[in-house]
Amino acid sequence: MKHAVIGLLGAALICLASPARATSTTNNVYIDQIGSGSNIAITQQGLGNQVGNATTATTLSGNGQNVSISQIGSQNTHNVDVEGINSTVNSTVTGDSNSVTINCGNSGTTACTDSNLTANATGNGNTINLGMGTKSTGSITANGDNNNLSINSTTTNMLGATASISATGSGNTVAVSQTGTAGANGYTADVQVTGSSNTIGVTQSGTVDSNVSVHSTGSNNNITVTTGN
């Protein structure tokens, strides 16, 4: 079963549910949204679901968007680009070997400012990556083992950007990288890890207004923090 959705909407409400049948392994949802004040909810259950893929991202352009993505099952993927101001994206995946990429202003020519990206994962071997924008907040919470969790911000104007990752489990790789002018508001990285044999890396550079907090509980964890200006 395959869904393809293209919307050019002003104030839109889009709700998509695409449960996989017993004989189907692939469900696809692609959205190209232009317009402000949109509410978008996507729910997928089953194997092989996608919301965009490695070559075709779901693109959401406009201010004040509210986006919710929920995937339950294995081998699900969502690749989403958010462009605009004051948007909120909530992502939830349950299962193993999921791949989630959400970028704020990924196109390089459009801004993504004052937005909030949140990703939650329950399962093992998941890859979660958030690419943040100016004055935006990124948060990842993961429960499980051998997950790869990262938040990356490389803008010319961080101005109060916040990145936080909370991981419970063993063998996880956690990385935060923030580079750009912090300004009077500074920017912050907060990492909390509970479990053993985890690898934690935080890199922040740009100006002196850089705050890093790492809390680690467990054995054989490796922690590297690099800050500069």
C-alpha positions in Angstrom: 0.0 0.0 0.0 1.5 3.4 -1.0 0.3 6.9 -0.1 1.6 9.9 -1.9 0.3 13.3 -0.7 1.2 16.7 -2.1 -0.4 19.7 -0.5 -0.1 23.4 -1.2 -2.2 24.7 1.7 -2.7 27.9 3.6 -4.1 26.7 6.9 -4.3 22.9 6.5 -5.2 20.0 8.7 -3.8 16.7 7.4 -4.3 13.4 9.2 -2.8 10.3 7.7 -3.0 6.8 9.0 -1.4 4.0 7.0 -1.5 0.6 8.8 0.4 -2.2 7.0 -1.6 -5.2 5.9 -0.3 -8.7 6.5 0.7 -9.0 2.8 2.3 -5.5 2.6 5.7 -4.4 3.7 5.9 -0.9 2.3 3.8 2.2 3.0 5.0 5.6 1.9 3.9 9.1 2.8 5.4 12.1 1.1 4.2 15.6 1.9 5.2 18.9 0.3 3.5 21.5 2.5 3.6 25.3 1.9 1.6 27.6 4.1 1.4 28.8 7.7 -0.6 27.5 10.7 -0.8 23.9 9.5 -1.6 20.9 11.7 -0.2 17.7 10.4 -0.6 14.3 12.1 0.9 11.1 10.6 0.5 7.6 12.2 2.0 4.4 10.7 1.9 0.9 12.0 3.7 -2.1 10.4 6.9 -2.9 8.6 8.7 -0.8 6.0 6.8 2.5 6.5 8.3 5.8 5.4 7.6 9.5 5.7 10.1 10.6 3.1 13.2 8.6 2.5 17.0 9.0 2.0 16.5 10.8 -1.3 13.0 12.5 -0.9 12.3 14.3 2.3 8.9 15.4 3.4 9.2 19.2 3.3 7.0 21.5 5.5 7.3 25.2 4.7 5.5 27.8 6.7 5.2 29.5 10.1 3.5 28.2 13.2 3.2 24.6 12.1 2.3 21.7 14.5 3.5 18.4 13.3 3.1 15.0 14.9 4.7 11.8 13.5 4.1 8.3 15.2 5.5 5.1 13.8 5.0 1.7 15.5 6.9 -1.3 14.1 10.3 -2.1 12.7 12.4 -0.6 9.9 10.3 2.6 9.8 11.9 5.8 8.4 11.1 9.4 8.4 13.1 12.1 6.8 11.5 15.6 7.3 12.6 19.2 6.6 11.0 22.0 8.5 11.2 25.6 7.2 9.7 28.6 8.9 9.3 30.2 12.3 7.7 29.0 15.5 7.0 25.5 14.4 6.7 22.4 16.6 7.6 18.8 15.5 7.0 15.8 17.7 8.3 12.4 16.6 7.7 9.1 18.3 9.0 5.7 17.1 8.5 2.3 18.8 10.5 -0.7 17.6 13.9 -1.6 16.4 16.2 -0.4 13.6 14.3 2.8 12.9 15.9 5.8 11.2 14.7 9.3 11.9 16.1 12.6 10.5 14.4 15.9 11.1 16.1 19.1 9.9 15.2 22.6 10.7 15.9 24.9 7.7 17.8 22.1 5.8 17.4 23.7 2.4 20.1 26.2 3.0 18.2 29.1 1.5 15.3 29.2 4.0 15.4 29.9 7.8 14.0 27.8 10.6 13.8 30.0 13.7 12.3 29.7 17.2 11.2 26.1 16.5 10.9 23.1 18.7 11.9 19.6 17.5 11.3 16.6 19.8 12.1 12.9 19.1 11.2 9.9 21.3 12.4 6.4 20.6 11.7 3.1 22.4 13.6 0.1 21.1 17.1 -1.0 20.1 19.4 0.0 17.2 17.6 3.2 16.3 19.3 6.2 14.6 17.8 9.6 15.5 19.3 12.8 14.2 18.0 16.4 14.6 19.5 19.3 12.6 18.6 22.5 14.4 18.2 26.2 13.4 18.5 29.6 14.9 17.1 30.0 18.5 15.6 26.6 18.3 15.2 23.8 20.8 16.0 20.1 20.0 15.3 17.2 22.4 15.8 13.4 22.1 14.7 10.8 24.6 15.5 7.2 24.0 15.0 4.0 25.9 16.9 1.0 24.6 20.3 -0.3 23.7 22.8 0.4 20.8 20.9 3.6 19.7 22.7 6.4 17.8 21.4 9.8 18.9 22.6 13.1 17.6 21.7 16.8 17.5 23.6 19.1 15.2 23.4 22.9 14.9 25.5 24.9 12.5 24.0 28.3 12.1 25.5 31.8 12.0 23.2 32.9 14.9 22.5 30.4 17.7 21.0 33.0 20.1 19.7 30.8 22.9 19.5 27.5 21.1 19.1 24.4 23.4 20.0 20.8 22.7 19.2 18.0 25.1 19.5 14.2 24.9 18.3 11.7 27.5 19.3 8.0 27.0 18.5 5.0 29.1 20.3 1.8 28.1 23.7 0.4 27.1 25.9 0.7 24.1 24.4 4.0 23.0 26.2 6.7 21.1 25.2 10.2 22.0 26.5 13.3 20.2 25.8 17.0 20.4 27.4 19.5 18.1 26.6 23.3 18.2 28.6 25.8 16.2 27.7 29.5 15.7 27.4 32.9 17.3 25.8 32.5 20.7 25.2 36.2 21.5 23.8 37.5 24.7 21.5 34.6 25.2 24.1 31.9 24.8 23.4 28.3 24.0 23.1 25.1 26.0 23.7 21.4 25.7 22.3 19.0 28.3 23.0 15.2 28.2 21.7 12.6 30.6 22.7 9.0 30.2 21.8 6.0 32.4 23.5 2.7 31.5 26.8 1.1 30.7 29.3 1.2 27.8 27.8 4.4 26.3 29.8 6.9 24.2 29.0 10.6 24.8 30.5 13.5 22.8 29.7 17.2 23.1 31.3 19.8 20.9 30.4 23.5 21.1 32.2 26.4 19.5 31.5 29.9 18.3 31.6 32.3 21.3 32.2 32.2 25.0 28.4 31.9 25.8 28.4 28.1 25.8 27.0 25.9 28.5 27.5 22.1 28.8 25.9 19.8 31.3 26.6 16.0 31.2 25.1 13.6 33.7 26.2 9.9 33.4 25.2 7.0 35.6 26.8 3.6 34.8 30.0 1.8 34.1 32.5 2.0 31.2 31.0 5.1 29.7 33.3 7.3 27.5 32.7 11.1 27.8 34.3 13.8 25.6 33.5 17.5 25.9 35.1 20.1 23.6 34.2 23.8 23.8 35.9 26.8 22.2 35.4 30.2 20.6 
